[in-house]
């Protein structure tokens, strides 16, 4: 069974390497992915974020030359959700692309709300990096 998905992206007027370096550092998450949570800490290779729903774990793809920022989110229930996230070159700048997957229990409203939250986070990342 496959899930409906939606690619959410933001063009950033910074080179791929700069965007990747910043976005791949989980310590920066509270600055641009505020919808995710606060209080990022690292324990044994897993990053943890405090949220209103409990503590979430984050496991990222190893650093690479391809802009791959894929990551697993470990929910408080122990369920693991895979999230594809990429930074790709776009002329002299770059584009960050998140693939949002719709789970079977998501309503249209839930899916649209999650998409809007992801877009807001990517826009915040753009603003931070372009103002630097």
Backbone torsions as a table, in degrees:
resi	resn	phi	psi	omega
1	UNK	NA	133.4	175.9
2	UNK	-110.0	158.1	-178.9
3	UNK	-106.2	149.7	170.5
4	UNK	-61.6	142.6	177.7
5	UNK	-137.7	161.4	179.8
6	UNK	-139.9	129.8	175.9
7	UNK	-90.9	126.9	-179.4
8	UNK	-116.9	126.9	-174.2
9	UNK	-137.3	165.3	176.8
10	UNK	-147.5	129.1	174.3
11	UNK	-81.6	138.8	-178.1
12	UNK	-129.4	127.2	-178.6
13	UNK	-81.7	58.1	175.3
14	UNK	-144.7	149.9	179.3
15	UNK	-61.6	151.1	-179.6
16	UNK	-50.2	-45.7	-177.7
17	UNK	-58.9	-39.5	178.7
18	UNK	-68.4	-44.0	-179.7
19	UNK	-64.5	-45.2	180.0
20	UNK	-62.2	-45.6	-178.6
21	UNK	-58.6	-43.2	-178.7
22	UNK	-72.2	-50.0	-174.9
23	UNK	-70.4	-24.1	-178.6
24	UNK	-81.4	-6.4	178.9
25	UNK	-93.7	105.2	-177.1
26	UNK	-58.3	-22.6	178.2
27	UNK	-63.2	-22.3	179.4
28	UNK	-83.7	-11.2	-174.4
29	UNK	-51.5	-45.0	-179.0
30	UNK	-61.7	-21.9	-179.3
31	UNK	-75.6	-29.1	-175.6
32	UNK	-128.3	-22.7	-179.9
33	UNK	-110.5	57.9	-174.6
34	UNK	-63.6	-23.3	177.6
35	UNK	-67.7	-17.7	-178.2
36	UNK	-76.7	-44.5	-178.9
37	UNK	150.3	-162.9	-177.3
38	UNK	-135.0	176.4	172.7
39	UNK	62.9	56.3	-178.9
40	UNK	-75.0	127.0	175.8
41	UNK	-135.4	157.6	179.8
42	UNK	-116.3	133.1	177.2
43	UNK	-139.5	112.6	175.1
44	UNK	58.8	36.4	177.9
45	UNK	90.6	-8.0	176.4
46	UNK	-109.2	135.4	177.1
47	UNK	-95.3	141.7	-177.6
48	UNK	-122.6	139.0	-178.7
49	UNK	-127.6	134.6	176.3
50	UNK	-85.6	129.0	178.3
51	UNK	-128.6	170.6	176.3
52	UNK	-65.0	-19.5	-179.5
53	UNK	-99.0	1.0	-177.9
54	UNK	123.8	-171.2	-176.3
55	UNK	-87.2	128.9	177.8
56	UNK	-108.5	139.3	173.7
57	UNK	-98.0	147.8	178.9
58	UNK	-131.2	124.8	176.2
59	UNK	-122.0	117.0	-174.2
60	UNK	-99.1	153.1	172.4
61	UNK	-58.5	148.7	176.2
62	UNK	-59.6	153.0	176.7
63	UNK	-55.3	142.1	-175.2
64	UNK	-151.6	170.3	-179.2
65	UNK	-92.3	5.2	-172.8
66	UNK	-108.4	1.3	179.1
67	UNK	78.8	15.7	-178.5
68	UNK	-80.2	120.2	178.8
69	UNK	-118.6	25.3	-179.8
70	UNK	-54.4	148.0	-179.1
71	UNK	-155.0	152.6	172.2
72	UNK	-99.1	138.1	172.1
73	UNK	-107.3	125.5	178.8
74	UNK	-99.2	111.1	-177.7
75	UNK	-74.3	161.0	178.4
76	UNK	-56.5	-24.3	178.8
77	UNK	-77.4	-11.2	-175.6
78	UNK	96.8	-12.3	177.4
79	UNK	-64.1	141.5	-179.9
80	UNK	-110.3	129.5	179.7
81	UNK	-117.2	122.1	179.8
82	UNK	-85.4	132.9	-178.0
83	UNK	-127.7	108.7	175.4
84	UNK	-74.5	131.4	179.2
85	UNK	-146.0	127.9	-176.0
86	UNK	-134.8	147.9	167.5
87	UNK	-112.5	126.5	-179.6
88	UNK	-125.3	149.8	177.4
89	UNK	-67.4	143.2	176.5
90	UNK	-143.3	95.7	-173.6
91	UNK	55.0	-125.5	-179.7
92	UNK	-86.4	-8.1	178.9
93	UNK	-108.4	-147.7	-179.6
94	UNK	-153.4	175.5	176.7
95	UNK	-139.8	136.1	176.2
96	UNK	-106.8	133.2	-173.9
97	UNK	-129.5	122.4	177.1
98	UNK	-110.2	133.2	175.7
99	UNK	-100.9	112.7	178.6
100	UNK	-91.8	127.2	179.0
101	UNK	-105.1	137.2	178.4
102	UNK	-93.0	118.1	178.3
103	UNK	-82.1	159.4	-175.6
104	UNK	-57.7	-27.4	-177.3
105	UNK	-89.0	0.4	-178.1
106	UNK	-82.3	131.6	172.7
107	UNK	-80.9	168.9	175.0
108	UNK	-57.5	-41.0	-178.9
109	UNK	-65.0	-41.4	178.1
110	UNK	-61.8	-45.3	-178.3
111	UNK	-63.9	-44.8	178.4
112	UNK	-64.4	-40.1	178.9
113	UNK	-64.4	-45.4	178.8
114	UNK	-62.4	-40.3	178.2
115	UNK	-61.6	-42.2	179.6
116	UNK	-65.6	-38.0	178.4
117	UNK	-66.0	-42.7	178.0
118	UNK	-63.4	-44.5	179.6
119	UNK	-60.5	-41.3	179.1
120	UNK	-62.5	-40.4	178.9
121	UNK	-65.6	-43.6	-180.0
122	UNK	-66.3	-36.0	177.1
123	UNK	-66.6	-39.2	177.2
124	UNK	-63.6	-40.6	176.9
125	UNK	-60.6	-45.8	177.2
126	UNK	-55.8	-49.9	-177.8
127	UNK	-61.2	-43.7	179.2
128	UNK	-61.5	-47.3	-175.1
129	UNK	-74.1	-34.6	-179.5
130	UNK	-77.3	-19.8	178.7
131	UNK	-90.1	-7.5	-177.5
132	UNK	-76.6	NA	NA
